[in-house]
Amino acid sequence: MAGGQGDIMICVLLAVLNLGVSLLSTNLSPASPCSAEATAPASGSATITRTGQRFQLRRNDRPYVVRGACAWEHLEELKAAGGNSVRTWGARDDPQLYDEAHALGLSVCAGLWFDWVPDRPEYMRKQFADICSHVRKLKDHPAILMWGIGNEYEVGVSDPRVWEAIEELTAAVKEIDQDHPAITVVAEVTQEKVTALKRYCPSLDALGVNSYGGLLSLPDRLQEYGWDKPYFVTEFGELGPYELAKTSWDAPIEMNSTHVAERWIAPGFERLAEEMTAGRCLGSYVYLWGVHRQFGPTASWYHLFLESGERLGGVDAAIAAWTGAAPANRAPQIVSFRATAERKEVAPGSRHEADIVVKEPDGDRVEIRWSVMAERPVEKASRPASYPACIVERNGAELTFTAPEEPGAYRLYVDVLDGKGAAATANVPFLVR
């Protein structure tokens, strides 16, 4: 479609907001960052086709099933594991990521960050223009697979105009780039969300869903709620802190990495494989392929790797799902982990014991590392403070440690390394009072 025709289409979409002036854009002339122009299909072009009730993602006119991870690091390991795509969020994308992904043969679900702040119309208009400019800049990059518009922007929002804004953005993105699908990413699904998406967002090619504790029931719920387009699972993995039991001082109790892999990631891949066979789910992105430095009350929450680079059991589950075989070197497995201070209030400087039982599936000799760290505020982008002086005596799988002298919330961590690039990790909370 020519630039002038695209501008007319976008202006019609703006009118539906009935706000006097659009919350998102203004003056969309052919010279505007959001004006459309016809281009030849880009290298890496993709589309979603439908045959009856079955959907298929095609890239360069070939079937393409997403075997992806939310990642900005360990991309070579992702490729070696059998992965083929990475997902970004768009707030602070590193432009080099696209080049690195393409060099490895990985595609990118390019995130377009979106904030819903209707009381700041100037911000909304600038945001709209910035998003369109970003799409124009990247649309011909050979790594682009699709556009992910927003990420969990609807959480805590009851204003239906948010869906109208997503439709306006989707239509504009697709007018600029006709060679890649556009999806929007929501935090889980409800009947209300699906109804709103179907009513207000007809331009979407598919839906992206971030699902953790609800993953195994997600396919059934999407059908029950009447979602009739394809979907991607854009995040899944370790359950969030908000989904697990907590101590009396509100510290979430994190699963060890073995349980995360065996109870959530591996079953998640299995359930989604059924949906991909049925032609409803077009692929998934496991979370998080690296180290999360900006979220979580612990030094390990959501991680599929240790900070020192070793992969955890969740990566093994991904390799098995993507290649059909377990990795040659499997991660150590935690059978049990106990500490006398676990989930307890203890006195400053008090003495405690801990022990761990490990299964090494390949018979490798393991190294066990212990540490005491402070609890991290849920959204503080920093590593928790460490207290090495609290480690009194190590004896292989057994430990004697003391509680820090300063009152507060802490955790005892244990990492198990096989010396060949694989590991397991666990922690228990305790309170010094």
N, C-alpha and C positions, 0 to 999 in steps of 0.2 A: 504494500500500500504506500502511496506517495506521502511525503511529509505533511502537506496540507490536510489530506484526508485523515491522517492519524491524529492531527491536532483537533479536528472536529469531533472525532470519536472520544478523545480524552475529555474535551470540554463537556460533552453530553454526560459523561460519567461524573464529572464534577457537580453537575446540577442535581444529581440525586441526593446529595448530602443535605440540600435545602438549608444551608447555613449562611446564606448571604455571600460569603466568600468561602472558597474551599479550605479545608484544614490542611490540604496537602500541597497544592500546586497553584501556580498563577502564571499568566502570560506565556502560554505554551506556543510560542511562535516557532517556525522552522529552524530558527537559530538557537532555540532553547535546548538545554541539555536533554530534555525529554522528547524532543521531536523525533519522529520515526523516519527512517529511510530504508528503502528496499536494498537488500544485499544478497549476494550469492550465498548458498548454504556454506556454513563454516566447516572446516575440518573438525571432526568430533561431533557433528550435528546429531541430535537425538530426537526421538518422537515416541509417543505412546500410542499403540494401536489396540483396537478392540475387535474380537471375533466372538459374537454371541455374548456370553457372560465372562469371557476370559480376556485379560489384558496382557500386553507385552511391551516392555521397554526395548526399543531398538536404537542402537548407536551405529552410525555409519551403515545403516540399513541391515544391521545384523542383530540378532537377539542379544540382549545384555542384561544379565541379572546382577544387581548390586551386591557385592560382597565387601562391605565397607566398614570404616571406623571413623569416629570423631577424632581427628588427629591433626597435629601440627609438628610432630616429631616422630622418630622411629619409622619413617616412611619406607626405608629399605627393608626393615623387618616386616612391615605390612605386606609389601610385595612378595617377599620370600614366604610369608605365611599363606599365600593364596588370595590375598585381598586385591581388589581392583579399584577402590574408590575411597576418597576422603570427604568428610563433611566439615564445612567451616560455619561460623556464625556471623561473620561480617563486621563485627565491631572494630577489630584491630587486625584484619587479615594482613599477613605479610605477602606482598606481591610475589616474592621469590617462591612461595609455597606452590603456586600454580606451575611455575617452571620446573621445580623439583618433582612435583607429581607427574607432570607430563613426561619428563625424562625417564621416569620409572615405569611408564605405562599405566599410571593411575589417573582416573578421572576425578573431578571435583564437583560436589554439590555445593555451589557457591552461595553462602549465606548472605542475606540482605537484612541487616539489623534494622528493626523497626520499634520505635517507642510510641506508645499511645498516650499523648498529652494534649487533649483537645482544648485545654484552656490556654495553650501557647500556639496560636495559629501561625505565627511567623516561623517558629521552630518546625512545625509540621510541614509548612511549605518548603523550607530549606531542606528538610529531611527527604521529602519527595524528590526534589531536584537532585540531591546528592545521590540517592539510590539510582535514579535514571542515568545520571552521569557515570556511575560505577558500572552499570550494565553496559552502556555504550562502550566503555573502555575495555571491558573484559569479554564481551560477547563472542569475539572471534578467536579467543585463546583456545588452542586445541585441547586443553584439559577440561574445559567446561562441559559438564554433563547436564545440569539443570540448575534452576534458581530456587533457593529456599527462602521464601519471603517471611521474615519475622521469626521469632523463636519464643514461644510461650508468652507472647504479648497480651494474651487474653486472660491470664491468671488474675483473679480479683476484679475483673472488669464486667460490668453488667450492661454497659451502653452499647446498643446494637450498631451504632455508627462505626465501631471498630471494625466490624465485618464489611461495611460499605467501603471503609478506607482500604482494607485488604483487597477488595475487588478492584478498586480504582488503581492500586499499585500493580496488581496482577495484569490488568488490561494494558497498562502502560508498558510494563516489562515485556509483555508478549508482542506489543506493537513495535518495540525497539528491536527485539530479538525473536524472530519467528522460527529459529532453528533449535531451540532447547525448551523443554517443558518447564513450567512454573508450578511450584507447590507452595503451600504455607505450612508452618510447623506449629503444632499446638501441644500443650501439656496434657496428655491423656485425652480421652473423649467422653462426652456425656451426650444424652439425647438432645439437650439444649444446644450444645455446640454443633452437632451434626445437622440439626434442623436449621440453625443459622447459616452454616456454611452452604447448605443446599439452596437456601433462599437468597442469600446475598452475594455469593461468590461463584457464579456460573463459569467464570473464565479459568478457574483452577483446573489443571490437568490431572492432579492427584493430591492426596493429603499426606503430610508428614506427621507422625505421631511419636512423641517422646513418652515411652511407657516403661515403667520399672516393675513395681509390685503387681500391676495389672496386666503384664504382658501376655501371660498364658491365656487370659480370657479376652484379650483385645479382639482377635478375629471374630469371635462370637458376638461381642458387643457391637462391633461395627455393622455386622449384618442385622442385628436386632434393631439398631437405631436407623437403619435404612440407608447407610452410605453405599452408593451405587457406582462409585468411581474407584480406581486403584489406590493403593496406599503404600507408603514406605514407613518402616519403623526407623525413625531418625535418631533415636537414642534408646539404648537398653543396656542393662548391666547390673552392677551392684545396687541393691535397694538404697533409697535415699535415707538420710537420718530421720526424716519425718515419717518413715514407714516402719520403723523398728521400735522395739521396747527401749525404755529409758530407765536410768537409775533414779533414785529419790531426789537427786540434785539436777535432774533433767539432762544427763549425759547419754546420748544414744549409744546403744551397744552394737558395735560393728561386727559383722561376720568375718571370719578369717578368709583368706584368699582361696583356700580349697573349697570351702562351702559356697563362696560366691560362684566359682566355676562350676561346681557339680550340681548345685541346687537352683541356679538362676540362669547363668549364661548358656550352658549346654542345653538345658531344657528349652530355653528361649529359641535357640537356633533350630531345634527339632520342631517346635510348634510352627515357626515361620516357614520352615521347609515345606510343610503341608500346605500352607497358604500360597507359597510360590508355585507349587505344583498345580494348585487349583486356579492360578492365574489372577489372584486378587492382590497379593502382596508382591511388589516388584523388587524387593531387596531390603537390606537393613544396614544400619551403622551402629556397631558396638561402641560403648562408651566406658572408659576413655583410654585411647591408645597412647598412653604416656603417663604423665604425672600432673594431677590437678593442683595447681598452686594458688587457686583463687576461691576455693569453696570446700566446705567440709570441716568438721570439728577435729579431725585427726590428720596425721601426716600421710595417711594411706587411702583415704576414702575415694572410691571410684577408680583408683589406679589399676592399670593392667601391667605396669612396670614399676620397679623400685626406682628411686631417684638415682641410684648407682647404675641403672641400666638393665638389670636382670628382669626378664619377663616372668609374669605370674601365671597361675593356672588358667585364668580366663583366656589368655592367648592360646594355650593348648586347646581349649574348647573351640576357639575360632579356627585354628588350623584344622582340627578334625572335621568341622562343619564345611570348610571351604575346599578341602582336598580329599576328604573321605578317609583320611588316615591320621593316626596320632603322630606327633613329632618324634623324630629319632631320639631326641633328648627330652624327657618329660620333666615337668616341674615337681619338686618335692611336695609331699602332701602332709598336712597337719592332721594328726589323729585326735590329739587332745592338747589343751593348753590350760594350765591352772596357776593361780596366784592367790596367796592367802589374803592379799589386800583387795582382791577383785570385787568390784561393786560395793565396797565398804567405805565407811568413814574411819579414818585412822589418825593417830596422833603424829604431830611433826617429829621427824627423825626416827619414827618407829621402824623396827626391823621386820622383814617379811621374806617369804620363800616363794619360788615359782619353779615350774617344770613343764617340759613340753615333750610330747611323743610324736615322732615323725616317721613317715613311711617314704622311702626313696625308691620309686618304681624301677629305676635303672640300676640300683645298687651302688650309686655314687656316694662317696664320702661327703658329708655336709659340714658346713660351717654355720654356727649359731651365733647371732649377734643380738645383744640385749640393749635396751635404752629406756630411760625414763624421760618423758616429755610433758610439758604443760598442755592442757586442753587449748585448742585454738578456737577463737570466735568463728562462728559458722561462715561468715563471708569476709574474713581477713586474709588478704593475699600475702601471707608470710609463713615461713616454716615455724612450727611451735618451738619454744625454748627447750633446750636439752639440758639434762642434769647428770653428766657422767660421774660425778662424785657419789651419786646414789647407788651405783653398781659396786657392791662390796666384794662378792666372790662368785666367779663363774666356774662351773664344773660340768662342762659339756652341756647336757640338756637340762641342767639344774642351775638355779641362780639364788643368791642371797642379795637382797637390796634393801635400801632404807627409803622411807618417804622423805621428800624435801622438807626443809624447815619452814618454808613460807606456806601459810594456808592457801588452799585453792584446789582446783580440779586438775588431775594429772592422768596419764596413762603409762602403763608398762608395755613396751613394744618388743616383739621378737621377730627377727628375720632369719629365714633358713635358706642358705645358698648352696647350690651343688657344685660351684666352681666351673660350670660349663655354660653359664648364661641364663640359668633358670632359678627360681626362688619361690618361697612362700612367705606370707607375713600374717601377723595377728597382733591384737592389742586388747588390753582390759583396762577399764576406767577405775579410778579410786579418788577419794576426796580427802584432803588433808585439812583437819579442823582442830 
